[in-house]
């Protein structure tokens, strides 16, 4: 008879006090497996911090704090419930950024129309100066100075992504210091959404590549400098088995699987006990407050074009 080695408890006590207390509160209120809770907290911490911070290893190498996490669990393990509780500040941030983008896009349309009117007038002035042969230098100087005042088209910046192509990934990361996360409590959205079809790009971003490029057919290149990308999803065993059967060899051979923290906790179904009807979330509220601080700072840096990470 084979000896069965019991699963080791998830090392939640190794977490920072703020995170550990939130984990215990979530476990008490949801009765979900601790490994599921711990990895949900880790993935949200990574998504909130990767745009602001790097980590310096004992070897001296500076690396991203981006994490790839995968939880394997059957339906009914409270994956969606835990995700909705922990990831609330990320959804709030993306909603605020989407609203801001809509307002900025409307303002841009007015600004660019006004800019074009003045630009056309200066262009006519330059043409007239060229015909007359006088005032050409002055007209050129005015037109060049006005060109530098051309309004910048706003970008739709969101952290959380799901269904995406390689071009959309690069568009999201274009520029300096952009950061996105592929997070979902439904693994199918990530697995079949396109992110895992671009493992080379995802691997390089996870590794902290200085620059990623995508050459378009029109001769224009999309350049992403110092991007940050993390992945986190939950999958039922059947969904994971399907992924392994279809793409397992490629994911292993490319080294993509090696970049994941993986959890497959014992089920808590049938062993849940509710001690109270009124659930309190004071510890989670403190964790959320820290997430909001980081996300707010990231939003400010992105708006100001500051890309240096601590």
C-alpha positions in Angstrom: 0.0 0.0 0.0 1.4 3.4 -1.0 2.0 6.0 1.6 0.0 9.1 1.0 1.9 12.3 1.9 -0.6 14.9 3.2 -0.5 18.3 1.5 1.6 20.9 3.3 -0.4 23.9 4.6 -0.1 27.0 2.4 2.6 29.2 4.0 0.3 32.2 4.6 2.2 33.0 7.8 5.1 34.0 5.7 3.1 36.9 4.2 3.3 40.4 5.4 1.0 41.0 8.4 -1.3 43.2 6.3 -1.7 40.5 3.7 -1.9 37.6 6.2 -4.7 39.2 8.2 -6.6 39.8 4.9 -6.2 36.2 4.0 -7.5 34.9 7.3 -10.5 37.2 7.0 -11.3 36.0 3.5 -10.9 32.4 4.5 -13.2 32.9 7.5 -15.9 34.6 5.3 -15.7 32.4 2.2 -14.3 29.1 3.5 -12.3 28.9 0.3 -8.9 27.0 0.2 -6.1 29.0 1.6 -3.8 28.4 -1.4 -6.5 29.9 -3.6 -6.8 32.9 -1.4 -3.0 33.4 -1.0 -2.4 33.2 -4.8 -5.2 35.6 -5.5 -3.6 38.1 -3.1 -0.2 37.6 -4.7 -1.5 38.1 -8.2 -3.3 41.3 -7.2 -0.2 42.6 -5.3 1.9 42.0 -8.4 -0.6 43.7 -10.7 -0.7 46.8 -8.4 3.0 47.1 -7.8 4.7 46.0 -11.1 4.4 49.4 -12.7 6.1 51.1 -9.8 8.7 48.7 -8.4 11.4 46.2 -9.4 13.3 43.9 -7.1 17.1 43.7 -6.8 18.2 40.1 -6.3 21.1 39.0 -4.1 23.1 38.5 -7.4 22.6 42.2 -8.2 20.2 41.6 -11.1 17.2 43.9 -11.2 14.0 42.0 -12.1 10.2 42.7 -12.3 7.9 41.9 -9.5 5.5 40.5 -12.1 4.1 37.1 -11.2 2.4 34.4 -13.3 -0.1 32.4 -11.1 -2.4 29.5 -11.9 -4.9 27.9 -9.6 -6.3 24.5 -10.5 -9.6 23.8 -8.8 -13.0 22.3 -9.5 -16.1 24.5 -9.8 -17.6 25.4 -6.4 -14.2 26.3 -4.7 -15.3 29.9 -4.4 -12.8 31.1 -7.1 -15.1 33.8 -8.4 -16.1 34.9 -4.9 -12.5 35.3 -3.7 -11.5 37.1 -6.9 -14.4 39.6 -6.7 -13.4 40.4 -3.1 -9.7 40.8 -3.6 -9.6 42.4 -7.1 -12.1 45.2 -6.3 -9.5 48.0 -6.5 -8.3 46.8 -9.9 -11.8 47.0 -11.3 -12.3 50.4 -9.8 -9.0 51.7 -11.2 -9.8 50.4 -14.7 -13.3 51.9 -14.6 -11.9 55.3 -13.5 -9.2 55.2 -16.3 -11.8 54.3 -18.9 -14.0 57.2 -17.8 -10.9 59.5 -17.9 -10.1 58.3 -21.4 -13.6 59.0 -22.6 -13.4 62.6 -21.3 -9.8 63.1 -22.6 -10.9 61.7 -26.0 -13.7 64.3 -26.3 -11.4 67.1 -25.3 -8.8 65.9 -27.8 -11.3 66.1 -30.6 -12.0 69.7 -29.9 -8.3 70.5 -29.4 -7.2 68.9 -32.6 -9.9 70.6 -34.7 -8.8 74.0 -33.3 -5.1 73.1 -33.9 -5.8 72.1 -37.5 -7.5 75.4 -38.2 -4.5 77.4 -37.0 -2.1 74.9 -38.8 -3.9 75.4 -42.1 -3.7 79.2 -41.7 0.1 79.0 -41.0 0.5 76.6 -44.0 -1.2 79.1 -46.3 1.0 81.9 -44.9 4.1 79.8 -45.7 2.9 79.2 -49.2 2.2 82.9 -49.7 5.7 83.8 -48.3 7.3 81.3 -50.7 5.4 82.8 -53.7 6.4 86.4 -52.7 9.9 85.4 -51.7 9.7 87.3 -48.5 9.1 86.4 -44.8 9.8 82.7 -45.6 12.0 82.1 -42.6 9.5 83.7 -40.2 6.6 81.6 -41.6 8.6 78.4 -41.4 9.6 79.2 -37.8 5.9 79.8 -36.8 4.8 76.6 -38.5 7.4 74.5 -36.8 6.7 76.1 -33.4 3.0 75.4 -33.9 3.7 71.8 -34.9 5.3 71.2 -31.5 2.0 72.3 -29.8 0.0 69.6 -31.6 -2.4 67.9 -29.0 -1.4 64.4 -28.0 -4.0 61.8 -28.7 -5.0 60.1 -25.4 -4.6 56.3 -24.8 -7.0 53.9 -23.3 -5.0 52.7 -20.4 -6.3 49.7 -18.4 -4.4 47.2 -16.2 -6.6 44.2 -16.5 -6.8 42.4 -19.9 -8.3 39.2 -21.1 -9.1 38.7 -24.8 -6.2 40.1 -26.8 -4.0 39.6 -29.9 -0.2 40.1 -30.2 -0.8 43.4 -31.9 -3.2 44.5 -29.1 -0.7 43.4 -26.5 2.0 45.6 -28.1 -0.4 48.5 -28.5 -1.2 48.3 -24.8 2.5 48.2 -23.9 3.7 50.8 -26.4 5.8 53.6 -25.0 7.7 53.6 -21.7 7.0 51.8 -18.6 3.5 50.5 -19.4 2.1 47.6 -17.2 -0.8 45.2 -17.8 -2.1 42.1 -16.2 -4.1 39.2 -17.6 -6.3 38.2 -14.7 -9.5 36.2 -14.7 -11.4 33.8 -12.4 -12.4 32.0 -15.6 -9.4 30.3 -17.2 -11.0 29.9 -20.6 -11.0 33.7 -21.0 -7.2 33.8 -20.7 -6.4 30.4 -22.3 -8.6 31.1 -25.4 -8.3 34.9 -25.3 -5.0 35.1 -27.2 -2.5 35.9 -24.4 -1.1 32.3 -24.4 -0.8 32.4 -28.2 2.0 34.9 -27.8 4.3 33.1 -25.4 7.5 34.5 -26.8 6.3 38.1 -26.1 4.9 37.1 -22.7 8.1 35.4 -21.7 10.2 38.4 -22.6 7.9 40.8 -20.8 7.9 38.6 -17.6 11.7 38.4 -17.8 11.9 42.2 -17.8 13.1 42.8 -21.4 14.4 46.4 -21.9 12.5 46.6 -25.2 9.8 44.7 -27.2 9.1 45.5 -30.8 6.4 44.6 -33.4 6.9 45.5 -37.0 3.7 46.3 -38.8 3.0 45.7 -42.5 2.8 49.5 -43.1 6.5 49.8 -42.1 5.7 51.3 -38.7 7.1 49.6 -35.6 5.5 49.4 -32.2 8.1 49.8 -29.5 7.5 49.0 -25.8 10.3 50.0 -23.4 10.6 48.5 -20.0 7.1 46.9 -20.1 5.6 44.8 -17.3 3.2 41.9 -17.8 1.7 39.4 -15.3 -0.8 36.6 -15.8 -3.2 35.0 -13.3 -6.0 32.6 -14.0 -8.0 29.8 -12.4 -8.8 26.7 -14.3 -10.9 23.6 -13.8 -8.9 20.4 -14.3 -10.7 19.6 -17.5 -9.8 23.0 -18.9 -6.2 22.6 -17.9 -6.1 19.1 -19.4 -7.4 20.4 -22.7 -4.7 23.1 -22.7 -2.0 20.6 -22.0 -3.2 18.2 -24.7 -3.3 21.0 -27.3 -0.3 23.1 -26.3 1.5 21.5 -23.4 4.7 20.6 -25.3 5.0 24.1 -26.7 4.4 25.7 -23.4 6.9 23.5 -21.7 9.5 23.7 -24.4 9.3 27.5 -24.6 9.8 27.8 -20.9 6.4 29.4 -20.4 5.2 26.9 -17.8 8.4 27.4 -15.8 7.4 31.0 -15.1 4.3 30.1 -13.1 3.4 29.7 -9.5 0.9 26.8 -9.5 -1.6 25.8 -6.8 -3.9 22.9 -6.7 -5.4 22.9 -3.2 -7.5 20.2 -1.5 -11.2 21.0 -1.8 -13.1 22.6 1.1 -16.5 21.6 -0.3 -18.5 19.6 2.3 -16.4 20.9 5.1 -17.5 24.6 5.3 -18.9 25.9 8.5 -20.5 29.4 8.8 -20.0 31.0 12.2 -21.8 34.3 11.5 -24.2 35.7 9.0 -22.8 39.3 9.0 -19.5 39.3 7.3 -16.9 42.0 8.2 -14.1 43.0 5.9 -12.0 45.3 8.0 -8.7 43.5 7.2 -9.5 43.3 3.5 -10.3 47.0 3.6 -6.8 47.7 4.8 -5.3 45.6 2.0 -7.5 47.4 -0.5 -6.4 50.7 0.8 -2.7 49.8 0.1 -3.7 48.6 -3.4 -5.5 51.8 -4.1 -2.4 53.8 -3.0 -0.2 51.9 -5.4 -2.7 52.2 -8.3 -3.2 55.9 -7.7 0.6 56.5 -7.7 0.9 54.4 -10.9 -1.9 56.5 -12.6 -0.1 59.7 -11.6 3.2 58.5 -13.0 1.7 57.3 -16.2 -0.1 60.7 -16.7 3.1 62.6 -16.0 5.2 60.3 -18.2 7.4 59.2 -15.3 8.6 55.7 -15.9 11.5 55.2 -13.5 10.7 52.4 -11.0 11.9 52.2 -7.5 
